Amino acid sequence: MKVIQQGTLKIVPGKMAEYMQLEEKRKAMSSRLGMPPERVYNCVSGDMAHTLVYEIEWDSLAVMETALEKMFADPERQAFVSKYDGLIVSHENEYYMPMP
């Protein structure tokens, strides 16, 4: 059963350009590790300035678990993650499954 992962990130004001530079490198790394493509949205109205929303569609929870285990075990990714320190205010993930 398909699963949609939706991540909401709040970026430190004034750090969006720096964050987006890191994202280009992270996306290449994610692709190398076999992660599915993601869609990225930015807020255009409301009080969510500096907010990005990511969506990833997974074929199943099992596929997601396997991919995330591989990603979290990758030494290059482990070294890279600390570069986001000071750029992200908060990061929340939600998971959705289709209604029957």
C-alpha positions as CSV (number, residue, x, y, z in Angstrom):
1,M,0.0,0.0,0.0
2,K,1.4,3.4,-1.0
3,V,2.5,5.9,1.7
4,I,2.9,9.6,1.4
5,Q,5.6,11.2,3.6
6,Q,5.1,14.9,4.1
7,G,7.8,16.8,5.8
8,T,7.4,20.4,7.0
9,L,10.6,22.4,7.5
10,K,10.9,25.9,9.0
11,I,14.1,27.6,7.9
12,V,15.9,30.2,10.0
13,P,15.1,33.6,8.6
14,G,17.9,34.8,6.3
15,K,19.3,31.3,5.8
16,M,17.1,30.0,2.9
17,A,19.8,30.5,0.2
18,E,22.4,28.6,2.3
19,Y,19.8,25.9,3.0
20,M,19.0,25.5,-0.7
21,Q,22.7,25.2,-1.6
22,L,22.9,22.2,0.7
23,E,19.7,20.8,-0.7
24,E,21.2,20.4,-4.1
25,K,23.9,18.2,-2.6
26,R,21.5,16.3,-0.5
27,K,19.2,15.5,-3.4
28,A,22.1,14.1,-5.4
29,M,23.1,12.0,-2.4
30,S,19.5,10.8,-1.9
31,S,19.3,9.8,-5.6
32,R,22.5,7.9,-5.3
33,L,21.1,6.0,-2.3
34,G,17.9,5.0,-4.3
35,M,15.5,7.4,-2.6
36,P,12.3,8.2,-4.6
37,P,12.0,11.7,-6.1
38,E,10.4,14.3,-3.9
39,R,8.2,17.3,-4.6
40,V,9.0,20.5,-2.8
41,Y,6.6,23.4,-2.1
42,N,7.1,26.8,-0.5
43,C,4.4,28.8,1.2
44,V,2.9,31.7,-0.8
45,S,0.5,33.0,1.8
46,G,-0.3,32.9,5.5
47,D,2.1,33.1,8.4
48,M,4.4,30.3,7.3
49,A,7.3,32.4,5.9
50,H,10.5,30.4,5.6
51,T,8.5,27.2,5.4
52,L,9.1,24.3,2.9
53,V,6.9,21.2,2.5
54,Y,8.4,18.0,1.0
55,E,6.4,15.1,-0.3
56,I,7.7,11.7,-1.1
57,E,5.6,8.8,-2.3
58,W,6.7,5.3,-1.1
59,D,5.4,2.0,-2.5
60,S,4.9,0.7,1.0
61,L,6.0,1.2,4.6
62,A,8.5,-1.7,4.2
63,V,10.1,-0.1,1.2
64,M,10.4,3.2,3.1
65,E,11.9,1.5,6.1
66,T,14.6,-0.3,4.0
67,A,15.5,2.9,2.2
68,L,15.7,5.0,5.3
69,E,17.9,2.4,7.1
70,K,20.3,2.5,4.1
71,M,20.3,6.3,4.1
72,F,20.9,6.6,7.8
73,A,23.7,4.1,7.7
74,D,25.5,5.9,4.9
75,P,28.8,7.5,6.2
76,E,28.7,10.4,3.6
77,R,25.2,11.3,4.7
78,Q,26.1,11.1,8.4
79,A,28.9,13.6,7.9
80,F,26.7,15.8,5.8
81,V,23.8,16.2,8.2
82,S,25.6,18.4,10.6
83,K,25.9,21.1,8.0
84,Y,22.2,21.8,8.5
85,D,22.8,22.9,12.1
86,G,21.8,26.5,12.5
87,L,19.7,26.5,9.3
88,I,16.5,24.6,10.5
89,V,14.2,25.9,13.2
90,S,12.0,22.7,13.1
91,H,11.3,19.6,11.0
92,E,8.2,17.5,11.3
93,N,7.2,14.4,9.3
94,E,3.7,13.0,8.8
95,Y,2.7,9.9,6.9
96,Y,-0.5,9.3,5.0
97,M,-2.0,6.2,3.4
98,P,-4.9,6.1,0.9
99,M,-8.4,5.7,2.2
100,P,-10.0,2.4,1.3
